Amino acid sequence: MKVPASLLAGALLFAGCGSSGTHEASPVNYAATNPAQVVEEHDGVQYVYLTQGPAYFAEDSIRLHEGRVAFYISNETGEEATLTIVPYGDREVSHAVMTLQVPSGQTVSEAVDLKPGLYEYACPLNPTEWYPLEVTKVTR
């Protein structure tokens, strides 16, 4: 996965920070070969770094805990792309919990609050497959 140097530096800066509490066991069993990098800052915000290429995301799954999530999307498609997150099994774009437009050759970010559950993400503009996104409940 290609990660812009500025994002990598930010990820390394926050890599030593962890979360408090424990997470419930995963109800989803999928074979992730390249899961997304998730970094949690001291303020509890989770940062997810995704790279979109022509007709695919380099990262094939995301696992998070409930709460605020900032998505950083790098577009390497050569055309405009989107990150669309929908409830699992409901691939209707109008039901998206988040849609983020990403101009060609740029990296953009947006934050969203996610509740526990199963979701999927894809790019309808530069069609990709739907990838799993799991959000677990934090128990303290």
N, C-alpha and C positions, 0 to 999 in steps of 0.2 A: 504494500500500500504506500502510495506517495503521500506524505504529509508535509504541507508547507512549513518551512522552518519556523515561522512565527507561531504556528499552532503547536508544533512539537516543543518549542521552548516553553510555551504556556503549560503544556501537558506535563513536562518535566518539573516545572515549578510547583505544580500542585500534586504531583505523584505521591509525595510522602504523606498527604493528608488522608485520613480515613473517615468512616462514618461511625456513629455510635449506634448501638442497638444491634439486633440480629435480624436476619431475613428469613422468611418462610421458605421451605423447600420448593423447588421449581415444579409446577404442574405440567410443563411442556417438555417434551423429549424430542429434540431436533438435533441433527448432526451439523453443528456449526463448524466450518473449517476456518473462518476468518471473522470472529466476532468483533463488533465495534469496540473501540477504545472508550472507556468511560472513566472520567476523572472526577473526583468529588473534592470541591474546595471546602475550606473551613466553614463557610456560611451555609453548607448543606446543599448548594446547587450542584447538580450533576452535569458534567460537560461531555457531550458525545460528539466524536469527530467522524464524519463520513466523507467518502470520496465517491463521486459519481462519474463513471465512464460511459461510453456509448452503449446503451441498453443494459447496464448493470450497475449495482453498487459494489464497491470493492469489499465492503463488510457485509456478511451474510446473516447477521443476527444482532440483536441488542437485548441486553438484560439490565434492568434498572430496579431501583426501589422507588416507591411512591414519592411524589413531591415535585419540586421545580427541576426542570431539565432544559439546558441550553444546547441546542443542536447547532453544530458548525458543519456546513456542507461546502465542499470544494467541488466545483463543476469542471470536469475535464472532458466534456462531451463534444465541444465545438459548437454547441447551440444552447438555447435557453433550456433549463431543466427545472424540476420541482422536487421537493420532498413532501409527500403526502402521507399522513398517518391516519389510519382508520381503525375502528374496532375490528377485532379478529373476525373474519368471515363476511364482513360487510364492506365490500370493495367499492361502494358507491362514494365517489369523490365528494358529493354534496354532504355526506355524513362525516367528513374528515374532522378530527380533533385538531389538526394543524395542516396547513399547506404553506410551503415556503418557496417562493420564486427565487431561482438562482441563475443570474446571467452567466453566459458562457465565459469561462476562464476566471471566474471570481469565486471567492469564498464569502458566504453570508451566514449570519446566525440569527436565531430567534429562540426565545424561551417559552415554555409551556408547562403547566401543572398537569401531571399525569396521575390518575388514580390506579390502584391495583387492578390488574386484568391483562388480557391478551389483546394485542394490537398487531397490525401489519403496516409496513411502509413500502412505498414504491414511488416511481416517477411516471405518471400518466403521459407527460409530454414527450419524453424520450423513453418509450415504454421499457420498463424493467419488469422482472418477476416481482411477486410480493414476498417480502422477507418478514420473519417473525420478530416481534418486539414484545418482551414480557416485562411487566411491572409488578413487583412483589410488594406485599405489605411489610412495613417495618414494625417489629414487635420490640418493645423496650422492657 
